[in-house]
Amino acid sequence: MRKTVLFIAMSLDGYIADKNGGVAWLNGQSSDAENEDTYSEFVKDIDTVVMGWNTYHQVVTELSPSEWVYSDFTTYVVTHNQQTSTENIKFVSESPCSLIRSLKNQSGKDIWICGGASIIDQLMQDNLIDRFHISIIPTILGSGVRLFGMLDQELRLNLVETRSYNGITEVVYEKR
């Protein structure tokens, strides 16, 4: 069965966006230092991306307005906004949990949960994230959009891997 993987960055104090929804702070401690390319390694095992409307909108208007950066994958955007789907981008209004359950039962590679917080919260409540790949950025924001909301039960994890470079610490955990 396919795994659902959260691959995301957060500030040291647990935020995935600042209080205005921005992500300009997503970098290491030095602009001169070289960052490791863990993304290219990660996406080798991915063929599907799931994101919410806010994440999609931020990608197409701010982060990469001239090119769809996830063109190698089938992307599902969970939204209530009426949009026309394309071959690679599917706009769906079903719940993230229903979508993930359906996708996990189809053949293919793993499923990347790209964002945002509302989708992550819903998937966490239903225990549908199998692997957590989190890059901890050396920044304390103090407020913003939290990566994890409240959970009804604790979730115990096993540490699979850690890496550090340019002040960034990447941790990979799997459900026990």
Buried (B, 14 or more C-beta within 10 A) or exposed (E): EBBBBBBBBBBEBBBBBBEEBBBEBBBBEEEEEEBBEBEEEBBEEBBBBBBBBBBBBBBBEEEEEEEBEBEEBBBBBBBEEEBEEEEEBBBBEEBBBEBBBEBBEEEEBBBBBBBBBBBBBBBBBEEBBBBBBBBBBBBEBEEBBBBBEEEEEEEEBEEEEEEEBBBBBBBBBBBE
